Amino acid sequence: MSLRRVAAFSVHTSPLAQPGRGDSGGMNVYVRSLVAGLARAGVQCDVFTRRDDPDIAEIVELEPGVRVVHIDAGPPSSIEKELLPPLLETFGDAVCAWIERHNGHYDVLHAHYWMSGVVAHRLKHEFGLPLVTTFHTLDFVKHAAGIDEELHGRAAAERSIIACADLMIASTRDEERDLIVGYDADPARIEIVPPGVDHSIFHSRHRDESKRRLGYVGHDVVLFAGRIQPLKGGELALRSFGELTRTNAKLLMVGDPSGPIGPEELERLRNLTVELGIERQVEFVGSVPHSELADYYRAADVCVVPSHSESFGLVALEASSCGTPVVAASVGGLRSIVDDGRTGFLVEGRSPTDFAACIDKILSDPAFGASLGAQGASRSQQFSWNSTAVRLRRAYGDLAAREPVQCR
């Protein structure tokens, strides 16, 4: 295959959006960084996303070789992703019309998340193009973690996409296993391609310098970075912090409410700080620009990632790249990021006492914490978006030697 241009789909959230706000998160970073890496590797990319701002241009050049194409489907405003499935047919119609109007030629369709997969699956058959999909999260995994997010036949849609996808990209062997066990995916059509990290932004620096810049000199800083929604485990972060006895400690909650119950979850977490008697030690920072997040990682003595599930765990990787030890739930992709006892700790189960013990072990021994952080920063060097893009470009090219998958 002479690979020249890829049509990527990120229907529910734009790569231009700020992570940590609304439905924007690690997937935004992933899509934006991946298409930029592909462009540097010589593959031009158009990212199709739903217009959520009436004033934004139809086409925005993200950087040379990468365009974000805004498609009209529903109101040109932010709406909860739970309301988007009924708009997917309209979105698909509009993409078809746009491609025909612009005489667009693509070699590969790459869908990110299940809703994008619904659209790209249809376009695969309309244009006769290979379909690549990265799910980022799976309904099967969320149900297993006790998170009920069944929306408009999501599980059935994922099964249909998986049955017809020419290539599925998994970040880790855990995600590969979930695709096989949960959906009977063909292992021959799964490629493990780990995400990367931007080392020009996320790198080590003297911790006191970042604490001084953010105003936390003299404090032990624990960081939680993620959207405020039950899946990310904000409650466990608060309860774990509440078991510490350090009066000089601060817990920074960086991220905005997400999803229909996000505002309710934020209010519940605020009330919980009062119940635990830690309201003066906890700061709800809200979302910050991705580049500024690096300072929060570097100011933190510990980054806690207590998610119920993570297909990869970009926060853990970015924190490690900044030299910050990570205490994470032993789930999903976090097990491939955190080297237990060497770059941080993996905690089995969801006991606040167990999380607190690991956090306190790091805070009590700054030299030990520095050693964990240094090893994490060193290990993070094996992850880069350029290498991710090169591996994916090769995987795209391999599709030429395969017979296209037909729907079963």
N, C-alpha and C positions, 0 to 999 in steps of 0.2 A: 504494500500500500504506500503510495506517495502521499504522505500525510502533510496537509497544508493548513486546514482550517477545521476547528472543532466548534460545534454549537453546544454550549453548556447551559443548563437550566437550573435556576435557583428561584423557583416561583414565589415562595412565601417570604423571602428575605433577600435584600439586595447586598451584594458585596461592598456597596458604598456605605451601608449602614454601620453605625457604631456598635461594636460588640458590647453586650451587657445591657442593652436598651431594648425593651419590647421583646420581640422574638429573635433578636440578633444575639449571636453567641459564637461559639467556636466554629460553627459551620461557616459563618461569614468570613472569618479569618482563613479558614481552609480554602474556600472557593477563591477568594481574592488572591491569596498567596500562590495557589496552585496554577491559576491561569496566567499569573505574572511569570511564574517559573517556566510554564510551557511556551510563552511568548519568547523568553530568553533562549529557549531551546529550539526556536524556529517554527513553532506552531502557533498560528494566529487563533484567537478565541473570541467568540461573541457570547456573552452571558445574557440570557433572556430572563428577565425578572418582571414582576407585576409593578406597574406604576402606582406609587403610593403618595405622590406629590404632584399636584397639577402644574407646578412651575418648573419641574425638572425637564431637561431636554430629552428628546426621544432616544438619542444616542449620546453616551458620554464615553469619551476615550479615557480609560483608566490609566493606561500607559501605552507606549508603542506596541501595537499588535494585540491589544485587548480593548474590546468595546463592551459597555453595558447597554443593552437594548431594553428600553422600558415599554412594556406591552399593556395596553388598556384592557382591563378585565375587572368589572365592578367599579366602585367609586375610586377616584384618584386620591385616596387618603389611606392612612393606616387602619387596617381592620385586623381583628384577631384571626390567627391562622385557622382556628376552629371553624370559621365562617367561609373559608376559601374553597373547600372541595366542590361546592355547586358551581364555582366559577371556572373550574379547570377546562371544561369543554369550550367555553368562550375564549379562554386564554389560548388553547390549542388552535382554534379557528384563526385568532389574530396572528399567531406565530406563522401559520401556513400562509396567510395573506401577506405578511411582512416579507417572508422569504421569496415568494413569487414576485412581489413588487420590486424587491431589490435584486432580483436574479441571484439570490444567495446560493452558494455552493459549499456544502460541508462534507467532510469525510467521515465524521463520527458524531454521534449524539451522546452527550454525557449528562446524566440526570443526577442531581443532588437532592436527597430526601424523597420520600415516597410520593408526595404530590407532584414533584417534578417528573418522577418516574411515570406517573399516569400520562402526562403530556407527551413525554419523549417516546413512550411505548407506542402511542398512536402515530407519532411522526415517523417512527421506524418503518411502519408499514406503508405510510403515505409516500415516503421518499426513498424507501429501499435502502436505508442506511443502518450500519451496526449500532446497537444500543449498549452503552456502558452505564452502569449505575453505581452510585455510592449512597448508601442509605443513611449513614451517620447515626441514626437510631432506628430500632426495630420494635414493632408492636409486641412481638414475642418476648423480647427482653424486658420491656417495660412491664408487661403483665407478670413476668416471673419475679420482678422486683416489687410487685404490689402497687404499681402505678397504673391506674386504669385510664387509658386515653384512646379508647376505641372511637374512631370518628368516621362516619360515612363509609363504613366498610373498609377501613384501613388495612386490616389483616388480609382480607381477600384481595385488595389491590396489590399489596406487597407480594402475595403468592403469584398473582398474574404476571407482574413485572419480572420476578425472579425466574419464572418458567420460560420467559421469552428473551431475557437479557443475554446478549452475546458475551458479556464480560461483567463480572461484579467485582468491585474493588473493596477489599476489607483492610482495615488498618492494622489488625492484629490476628493472631491465630484464634483468639477467643471469639472475635467477630466472625471469622470463617466458620468456626464450629456452630455458632448461633444460626448462621444461614443454612448450614447442612441439617442440623438437628431440628430447628424450628420450621424450616420451609422445604426440606428435601432438595436443597440446591445441589446442582451438579458440581462436584469439587473441581472438575477440569475447567470450569468457567469462572473460577474464583482466583483472583490474584491478590496477594498480600502486598500492599504498598503503604508503608507507614507515612504519616504526615511529617512535616518538618517544623522548624522554628527559625525565625529571622534573627540570626546572631548579631546583626548590625544594631538591632534594637534591644534584644534580650541578652544581655551579657553581664558579667560580674562587675561590681564596683564597690568601693568601701561602703559598708552598711551605714556608718555614721553620717556619711555625706547625704545619703538619701533620707535618713531620719531627720537630719537638720533641714533639708529642703521642704519636707512635708510637715515638720513641726512635732516630731515624736522623739526628740532627744531625751534620754533618760528613761524611756519606756521599753519594756519587752513587747514586741509587736507580733500579733498573730493575725494572719490575713486569710479571709475567705473571699474568693473572687468568683462570682457566678451570678446568673440571673436569680432573682428572688422567686422561686417556685419550689414546690415540695420535692421534685426530683433531685435537686442539687443539694439537699440536706442541710439547709440553713439552721433548722432547729437543732440538729445534732451538733453543729458548730457552736451554737450558743450554750447548749447544755454541757458540752465538753469544757468550754471556756469557764463556765460557771463552777466547775469543780476545782479549778486552779485557786491557789491561795495567794497569788502575787498581786498585791495592791497597785503595783506600778505597771501592770500589764494592760495592753489595749487590744481589742479585737476590732479589726476594720472589716466591714461588710461592703464589698465593692460590687455593685450591680444594681439594676433596676428591677421592679416587678415585671413578671412575664406571664402571659396567658390570662385567661378569664378570671382566675382566682389569685393572680399576682398581687393586686392591691390588698386583698383580704389577707394573703399570706404575710405581706410586709407588716400589716397592722398586728397580726398575731405574733410575729417575731418581736416587734417592739414591746408588746405587752409581756412577752416571755422574759425580756431583759429585766423588767420591773419585778416580775414574780421571782426571778433568780437573784435579784439584788445587784445586778451588774450594769444597770442602765448608764451609769457614769463612765463605765469602762468600754462601752461598745459605741462605735460610730457607724451609722449607716451612710456611707459615702455616696452611694448612687453610682451610675456608670461613669467611666472616664474614657477619653480617647485611648485607643489601643497602644499607641506609642507611649503615653503617659503611664500606662499600667506598669511598665517596666520599673518605674521608680517605686511603686508600691511593693512589687516583688522584692526589690533590693532593700527596701526599708524594713521588710518583715524578717523576724527571726525564725518564723515557722509559717509555712503556707498549709492550711488544712483543706483537704478536698474530700468531704464526706458524702459524695453523691451516691444515690441508690444504684445507678448504673452509668457507665461511660463507655462509648464505643472505642474511644482512645484516651482522652484526658489531656487536652491541650494546655489547660491551666497548669497542670503538674509539670509538663515539659517546659513551659515558659518560666515557671518558678525555678526549676532546676537549672535552666540555662543562665538565670540571674544569680546562681550561687546560693539559693535559699532551700533549706531542707524541707521536705514535704511529708506530711502525715496524711495518708489517704485511705479510703475504704478499699479493701481488697476485692475489687470487682472489675470485670471487663478489662478495658485497655489500660487502666491504672496499674495493673499488675505488670505490664510491659514497660512502664515508664519509671516506676519507683523500684529501686533495688533495695529490698528490705534490709535494714541495718547498715547500708552503705551510703545511700543517698537520701534516706528518710525511713519512714516506717509504713508498712501496710497493716491495717487493722482488720481482723476478721470480726464479723458481726457489727452491731450498731450500739455498743455500750459506750455511753459518754465517759465512764470511768476509764475504759481502755484507751480511748482517744486522748483523754486528759493526761494519762500516765506517759504516753509517748511524747506529747507536747511538752510536758514538764521535764522529761528527761533531756530534751534538747535545750530548753531555756535554762536549766540548772547547770549546764556545762557548756559555756560558750565555745570552748576549744573543740569539743565534740561536734557541736552544731556547725562550726566552721569547716571541720573535716568532712561532714556529710555534704555540706554545700559545695565544697570544692570538688568532691567526687561526682556530684550531680552535674555540675557545670562541665566537667570533663566528659562525662558520659553523653551529655546532650549534643556534643559535637558530631555524633554519628547521625543526627537527624538534621537535614537541611531541605528546604523547599526545592532547591536546584536538583538534588539527587532524587527527590520524590517525582519531580517533573520528568526527569530523564527516564526513570523506571516506568512511569505511566506512558510516556511517548513510545517506549519500546512495546509496552503491552497493547497500545492502540495498533501499532504496526503489525503485531502478530495476528490481529483479526483477519488480515488478508488471506492467511493460510487456512482459515476455518470456514466451514459451511455455515451460512447464517442460521441462527436458531429460529425455528418456527413455533408459533403458539401451539400449545397442546390442547 
